[in-house]
Amino acid sequence: MLLVLVLTVAMLLLVLNGAVALVSAYPHLLVRRAARIDDCPDLYEDVDIGGGLHGWWLAAPHERLAVILVHGWAGNRMERWVPFQALAERLQEAGVSALLFDLGYVGGRRMYSGGARESADVLQAVRWVRGRSDQPIVLWGFSAGGHAAILAAQRETELVSAVIADSAFPHSGRMVASRASHTLRIPAVLLGLAPQILSLMTGAPVARLHPSRVPTLLVQGTRDQEVSLGAAQLLSERTDAQLHVVRGAEHEGAFRLNPDAYLETCMAFVDNVGKASRLPRS
């Protein structure tokens, strides 16, 4: 009887982990709140950046910098949790051009891989931006997009001048377990197999982070229910990144909490990198 009980529990856990991996691979199966992508807004250019990826380009007059905004796991270029258009237009006022684009898994075109393929998408965006701008390129990612941005910068240290990662996870497996644990209200320890199942499903290895040669700023809110401050500190140590803690900010919520303070912090980081000659100002 005990053996039957153990086997039953093990099977249920396996099924649960498999279901979590499936939903992680196809966010649209669970998340219905992803913003609808409308027609290209005024001031933006609708662009094909190659590799089956599409986005909007907002060029800045007297450009001094180009930024690539990378959305989170359940988002798209119209990221609901972070108002990308408002952020891009504030950046344009500061002489910064911005690319908003959809990662390759948006809409179920392919599976979310946990960072490996998403970082390749980011690098495709970097190559496209380099063809449009000769200014330094900064990757600016949110949540899973921050994780992908850091991975991309580790693979491309010449074209990427800096990274800003807001509410980023130190490990894609932790993200999968954390999101499911938060949604299902069950201990994350019971979901330890989900990342490995996701890796088997996608055929992509679990992405690993290591110290980066590209200057990186982490932005972390104290009220984040998905990425703890301890996880952010671990990510900072693992990647040699600077950590900026925003009191009262929820997951991906620092910009909405105080846009002026958020932009002041992030642009000060970029300017300080520039003074170290990584980001020459025109």
RAQUI-V997538 format. One record per backbone hydrogen bond with DSSP energy under -0.5 kcal/mol. NH is the residue of the N-H (numbers start at 1). CO is the residue of the C=O. E is the energy in kcal/mol with one decimal. If there is no record, write none. Layout:
nh	co	e
NH	CO	E
NH	CO	E
This chain:
nh	co	e
5	1	-2.4
6	2	-2.7
7	3	-2.7
8	4	-2.5
9	5	-2.5
10	6	-2.6
11	7	-2.5
12	8	-2.4
13	9	-2.5
14	10	-2.2
15	11	-2.6
16	12	-2.6
17	13	-2.8
18	14	-2.4
19	15	-2.4
20	16	-2.3
21	17	-2.4
22	18	-2.2
23	19	-2.4
24	20	-2.4
25	21	-2.0
26	22	-1.6
29	26	-2.3
30	27	-1.4
31	27	-2.9
32	30	-0.7
38	36	-0.9
44	41	-1.4
45	57	-2.3
47	45	-0.5
47	55	-2.9
49	47	-0.6
49	53	-1.7
50	53	-0.7
53	50	-1.5
55	47	-2.3
56	100	-3.1
57	45	-2.5
58	98	-3.0
59	57	-0.6
63	60	-0.8
64	95	-3.0
65	95	-1.0
66	136	-2.5
67	97	-2.9
68	138	-2.4
69	67	-0.6
69	99	-2.5
70	68	-0.5
70	140	-2.4
71	69	-0.5
75	72	-1.5
79	76	-1.3
84	79	-0.6
84	82	-1.9
87	83	-2.4
88	84	-3.3
89	85	-2.5
90	86	-1.7
91	87	-2.2
92	88	-2.4
93	89	-1.4
94	90	-0.7
94	91	-1.1
95	92	-2.0
96	91	-2.0
97	65	-2.4
97	95	-0.5
98	58	-2.3
99	67	-2.4
100	56	-2.7
101	69	-0.8
102	54	-2.1
106	103	-1.9
108	105	-2.1
109	106	-0.7
112	25	-2.9
119	115	-2.4
120	116	-1.0
121	117	-1.9
122	118	-2.2
123	119	-2.0
124	120	-1.9
125	121	-2.1
126	122	-2.2
127	123	-2.3
128	124	-2.0
129	125	-2.7
130	126	-2.5
131	127	-1.2
132	128	-0.7
132	129	-1.3
133	129	-2.3
137	159	-0.6
138	66	-2.6
139	162	-2.3
140	68	-3.0
141	164	-2.3
142	70	-2.0
143	166	-3.3
145	142	-2.6
146	143	-0.6
147	143	-1.9
148	144	-2.3
149	145	-2.1
150	146	-2.3
151	147	-2.1
152	148	-2.5
153	149	-2.3
154	150	-1.7
155	151	-1.1
156	152	-1.6
160	156	-0.6
161	137	-2.8
161	159	-0.6
162	137	-1.1
163	215	-2.2
164	139	-3.0
165	217	-3.0
166	141	-3.0
166	164	-0.5
167	165	-0.5
167	219	-3.0
172	207	-0.5
175	171	-1.7
176	172	-2.2
177	173	-2.2
178	174	-2.9
179	175	-2.7
180	176	-1.9
181	177	-2.6
182	178	-2.5
183	179	-2.3
184	180	-3.2
185	181	-1.5
186	181	-1.0
190	187	-1.6
191	188	-2.2
192	189	-0.9
194	191	-1.1
197	193	-2.3
198	194	-2.7
199	195	-2.2
200	196	-2.1
201	197	-2.5
202	198	-2.4
203	199	-1.8
204	199	-0.5
212	239	-1.6
215	161	-0.5
215	213	-0.5
217	163	-2.6
218	242	-3.6
219	165	-2.4
220	218	-0.5
220	244	-2.5
222	246	-1.9
223	249	-2.2
224	221	-1.0
228	226	-0.5
232	228	-2.0
233	229	-2.4
234	230	-2.1
235	231	-2.3
236	232	-2.4
237	233	-2.3
238	234	-2.6
239	235	-2.0
240	236	-0.9
241	236	-1.7
242	216	-2.7
244	218	-3.3
244	242	-0.5
245	243	-0.5
246	220	-3.0
247	245	-0.6
249	246	-1.5
253	250	-2.6
257	253	-2.0
258	254	-1.7
262	258	-2.5
263	259	-2.6
264	260	-2.3
265	261	-2.3
266	262	-2.4
267	263	-2.9
268	264	-1.8
269	265	-1.9
270	266	-2.0
271	267	-2.7
272	268	-2.5
273	269	-2.2
274	270	-2.0
275	271	-1.9
276	272	-0.9
276	273	-0.6
277	274	-2.0
278	273	-1.8
279	273	-0.6
